[in-house]
């Protein structure tokens, strides 16, 4: 049952998400063209960057772009939800984040924040679902991919985790944590190939 659920989430996230992304970002009414163009350039720069410190600077700029919701209400709700989660008030955090994802479905940090709360609660099924929603909006969201790979690994879905880690390195080649995770998997399961 869990293998089918994770495989379904992985399929949606890795195969269907680029189509949804293309449809969303081809419609000028749904995205600020200048901001999206800037984000696309940042991802191009990140993919080509071979200096770890320079890649980290690009990543900070990408995270800042993701955090821009276009509305102070979403920002406030996410901030309050993070505060509640830090105090282990998960139900409060989820109530706030439920509002964010309903009101701002294209705001990736709403989905990502709710996935993190589910992870804190060890609710992997709901976390995977929200991570798939992040990737439907932004398939290059390396933090959501990292969360998904971590869940897959924790739940024994090593082959699927490898696929996600490979996707992450295609987006962000200088991500040392992912490189170490791949090496760890390869050393523990020598039959796997990068």
Secondary structure, 3 states (H helix, E strand, C coil): CHHHHHHHHHHHHHHHHHHHHHHHHHCCCCCCHHHHHHHHHHHHHHHHCCCHHHHHHHHHHHHHHHHCCCCHHHHHHHHHHHHHHHCCCHHHHHHHHHHHHHHCCCCHHHHHHHHHHHHHCCCHHHHHHHHHHHHHHCCCCHHHHHHHHHHHHHCCCHHHHHHHHHHHHHHCCCCHHHHHHHHHHHHHCCCCCC
